[in-house]
Amino acid sequence: MKNFVLIICIVLLNTSFNKNNFLLAQNDSISYKIKIDSLNAMIDSLNQELEGVSKTIDKPKYSDSLLTMNTSETDSLLIPEDQRSRRKQLDELLQYVSQRPGQFFFNGQTNAIIQGNVQKDDRFSTGTGSINLFASSSFGDNVLLFIDLEAIGGNGPDEFSSTLTSLNGDAGSTQSEDGFDRIIVNEAWVEFLFIDDIFTVTAGKIDLTNYFDNNAVANDENSQFITGIFIDNPTFVVPPNSPGLRIRTTILKRFYIQYAISKAENTGNNIFTDLFQVAGFGFKLFPHSDFEANFHIYGYSDPYADNSLGFGVSIDQSIANRFTIFGRIGNNENTLADWYGIKSSWSAGFQFKESFFTEPTIIGIGYGQIKSTEVTIKNEDSFELYFRQNINTWISISTHFQNIWNTGVVNSNYSLIGLRVNFTF
């Protein structure tokens, strides 16, 4: 009997133990499932928070590559009509900077240009190099600071020629007379934006060609033509970069009116005397299309020429977003023309852009003429053809052929072949 009772107890205990193990295993399974569900819920919650954060972050309106001041051809719709200059993406950079007040951003570009005259009677070769370092920052949404430090080595072909235009718009050594390389402050200004960017005031050491005589495809010696007549209007002989003030108002994002004054020489003495003045207006046709056209008209007076007047017009017209034609004209009153030696000028040409390879290929052709005030000097004619291939976002290589007729008193001719390599960083 005792054995039977003992067996019953053992069976009951074993059944209870197995039941407990089953319950424990079941509880462990339930607990494990709860943990997995909890982790999944946590991941879903984190994903939702991440999506919410990404939506609230101010994303830049352009790629980071633009912050390297890449001079490759960018959609012209992103380039303001008054900023088609050698740093035509400057406004985009400053928009990026304005979203990050108190931070300084550094970038720049460098050029190397080799040119040689192939005329048998007067052969020569030159090499030039330049570097620009840009520093920019913002102090709130409506105050911007920009500084351009520049160093240039070599004077280019202009040391061997007597032309009314420059044969290398990026040349002009900053080396001192005793042979020391120097870095100069090319620009340093503060810009104030008012009323949703409708009203703009720029003050400091400014380059007037950045705001007047703009052109989409004939304005940048770093990525387009290198002959001076196709970079700026030669009749528009502005002072060297000096203390100045620019005021601009924009209407409906299509029309603008602006006025600027600048010291006729780069000095801070008597800043309210000897002021070069320029005023202009412009408008845009067919904006945000493949046939966008830009017109810039301006007039100026020079204090050194008894405030004599001159005027200029610059036009560019896109055709199917591949071809862009351009044109410029300029004329000076006799007193101003006698002072600088140039009475009038005109230039015209086109640019063709196509991506034959991974990166764009650019072809540019320009022809222009300058009329001197000297009766002994014939009208100077200039021609340039260039091919540019972008290697990647930061590097481009271009070859150039230039021909200049009737230069100087001796009416000599020059035929140059050149190679330019541009790096942006």
Buried (B, 14 or more C-beta within 10 A) or exposed (E): EEEEEEEEEEEEEEEEEEEEEEEEEEEEEEEEEEEEEEEEEEEEEEEEEEEEEEEEEEEEEBEEBBBBBBBBBBEBEBBBBBBBBBBBBBBBBBBBBBEEEEEEBEBBBBBBBBBBBBBEEEEBBBBBBBBBBBBBBBEEEBBBBBBBBBBBBBBBBBEBBEBBBBBBBBBBBBBEEEEEEEEEEBBBBEBEBEEEBBEBEBBBBBBBBBBBBBBBBBBBBBBBBBBBBBBBBBBBBBBEBBBBBBBBBBEEEEEBEBBBBBBBBBEEEEBEEBBBBBBBBBBBEEBEEEEBBBBBBBBBBBBBBEBBBBBBBBBBBBBEBEBBBBBBBBBBBEBBBBBBBBBBBBBBBBBBBEEEEEBBBBBBBBBBBBBBBBEEBBBBBBBBBBEBBBBEBBBBEBEBBBBBBBBBEEEBBBBBBBBBBBBBE
